[in-house]
Amino acid sequence: MTYSHLLVAVAPTPESRKLVSKAVSIARPINARISLITSSADPEMYNQFAAPMLENLREVMQEETRQFLNDLIAHADYPVTHTRIACGELSEHIKEFCQKQQVDLVICGNHNQSFFSRATCAAKNVVGNSGVDVLLVTLENE
């Protein structure tokens, strides 16, 4: 099957470069589009007592996440069509993005090594909900 639009689910870790590299190796020969999606934690989850500072903290976290995505794009050596920073359940955002942007392959990483962990990993939600093909890339724990 030939893919036309790949969505790479990344996290602010060094392993994300491996995921983007995998996407580029698939996209380049067929001139497919690549988009990136990541999640950003909501600071309200961390501290309910710092309400006056939450907006500043939210802005800082969003800026750090944007910088992370920009760094991935700079090292991709391939154009990235869209980026999305999601808050909340990532698999739901992936499903919506796939539908709206005509994504036909989602690429995400998997750190889980044990059988039990593989059966309950977060990627299971992506596989079950995205509605498109999903490529799970094994990421070594370093």
C-alpha positions as CSV (number, residue, x, y, z in Angstrom):
1,M,0.0,0.0,0.0
2,T,1.2,3.5,-0.8
3,Y,0.6,6.2,1.9
4,S,0.1,9.8,1.2
5,H,0.0,11.4,4.6
6,L,1.9,10.1,7.7
7,L,1.2,11.3,11.2
8,V,4.0,10.8,13.7
9,A,3.0,10.8,17.4
10,V,6.1,12.2,19.3
11,A,7.0,12.9,22.9
12,P,9.7,15.3,24.1
13,T,12.4,12.5,24.3
14,P,15.4,11.8,22.1
15,E,13.7,8.7,20.7
16,S,11.3,11.0,18.8
17,R,14.0,11.6,16.3
18,K,14.0,7.9,15.5
19,L,10.3,8.1,14.8
20,V,10.6,11.1,12.5
21,S,13.5,9.4,10.7
22,K,11.4,6.3,10.2
23,A,8.6,8.5,8.8
24,V,11.0,10.2,6.4
25,S,12.3,6.9,5.2
26,I,8.7,5.9,4.3
27,A,7.6,9.3,3.0
28,R,10.5,10.3,0.8
29,P,10.4,7.6,-1.9
30,I,6.6,8.3,-2.5
31,N,6.7,12.0,-1.8
32,A,4.1,11.7,1.1
33,R,3.3,14.4,3.6
34,I,4.4,14.2,7.2
35,S,2.7,15.8,10.2
36,L,3.6,15.7,13.9
37,I,1.4,15.4,16.9
38,T,2.4,15.5,20.6
39,S,0.7,16.1,23.9
40,S,1.3,18.8,26.4
41,A,0.4,18.3,30.0
42,D,-2.0,20.7,31.5
43,P,-0.3,22.4,34.5
44,E,-3.6,22.3,36.5
45,M,-2.9,18.6,36.9
46,Y,0.3,19.4,38.9
47,N,-0.7,22.1,41.3
48,Q,-4.2,23.1,42.3
49,F,-2.9,25.8,44.7
50,A,-1.0,27.9,42.1
51,A,-4.0,29.2,40.2
52,P,-2.6,32.8,39.6
53,M,0.5,31.3,38.0
54,L,-1.1,28.6,35.9
55,E,-1.6,30.7,32.8
56,N,2.1,31.6,32.8
57,L,3.1,28.0,33.4
58,R,0.7,26.9,30.5
59,E,2.4,29.4,28.2
60,V,5.9,28.2,29.2
61,M,4.9,24.5,28.6
62,Q,3.4,25.3,25.2
63,E,6.5,27.3,24.2
64,E,8.8,24.4,25.3
65,T,6.6,22.0,23.3
66,R,6.7,24.2,20.2
67,Q,10.5,24.4,20.5
68,F,10.7,20.7,20.7
69,L,8.6,20.3,17.6
70,N,10.7,22.9,15.8
71,D,13.9,21.1,16.7
72,L,12.4,17.8,15.3
73,I,11.5,19.6,12.1
74,A,14.9,21.2,11.8
75,H,16.6,17.7,12.0
76,A,14.0,15.9,9.8
77,D,15.6,16.9,6.4
78,Y,12.1,16.6,5.0
79,P,9.1,19.0,5.0
80,V,6.6,18.7,7.8
81,T,3.1,19.7,6.7
82,H,1.3,20.2,10.1
83,T,2.1,20.1,13.7
84,R,-0.4,19.7,16.6
85,I,0.0,20.1,20.3
86,A,-2.8,18.2,22.0
87,C,-4.1,18.4,25.6
88,G,-5.9,15.4,27.0
89,E,-6.3,11.9,25.6
90,L,-3.8,11.7,22.7
91,S,-5.6,8.9,20.9
92,E,-8.7,11.0,20.5
93,H,-6.7,13.9,19.0
94,I,-5.0,11.4,16.7
95,K,-8.4,10.1,15.5
96,E,-9.7,13.6,14.9
97,F,-6.5,14.7,13.1
98,C,-6.6,11.6,10.9
99,Q,-10.2,12.3,9.8
100,K,-9.7,16.0,9.2
101,Q,-6.3,15.8,7.4
102,Q,-6.8,12.5,5.5
103,V,-3.9,10.7,7.3
104,D,-3.5,7.1,6.2
105,L,-0.6,6.0,8.5
106,V,0.1,6.8,12.1
107,I,3.6,6.1,13.4
108,C,4.2,5.9,17.1
109,G,6.8,4.5,19.5
110,N,6.6,1.7,22.0
111,H,8.9,1.3,25.0
112,N,7.1,-1.6,26.5
113,Q,9.2,-4.8,26.6
114,S,7.1,-7.3,28.7
115,F,4.1,-9.1,27.3
116,F,1.8,-7.6,30.0
117,S,3.1,-4.1,29.2
118,R,2.6,-4.6,25.5
119,A,-1.0,-5.6,26.0
120,T,-1.8,-2.5,28.1
121,C,0.3,0.1,26.4
122,A,-1.0,3.5,25.4
123,A,-0.4,2.6,21.7
124,K,-3.2,0.1,22.0
125,N,-5.7,3.0,22.1
126,V,-4.1,4.6,19.0
127,V,-4.4,1.2,17.1
128,G,-8.0,0.8,18.2
129,N,-9.2,4.3,17.6
130,S,-7.3,5.9,14.8
131,G,-9.2,4.2,12.0
132,V,-6.0,4.0,9.8
133,D,-2.9,1.8,9.6
134,V,-0.6,2.2,12.6
135,L,3.1,1.4,12.6
136,L,4.5,0.8,16.1
137,V,8.3,1.4,16.3
138,T,10.2,-0.4,19.1
139,L,12.1,2.1,21.1
140,E,15.0,0.9,23.2
141,N,15.1,2.1,26.8
142,E,18.4,3.9,27.2
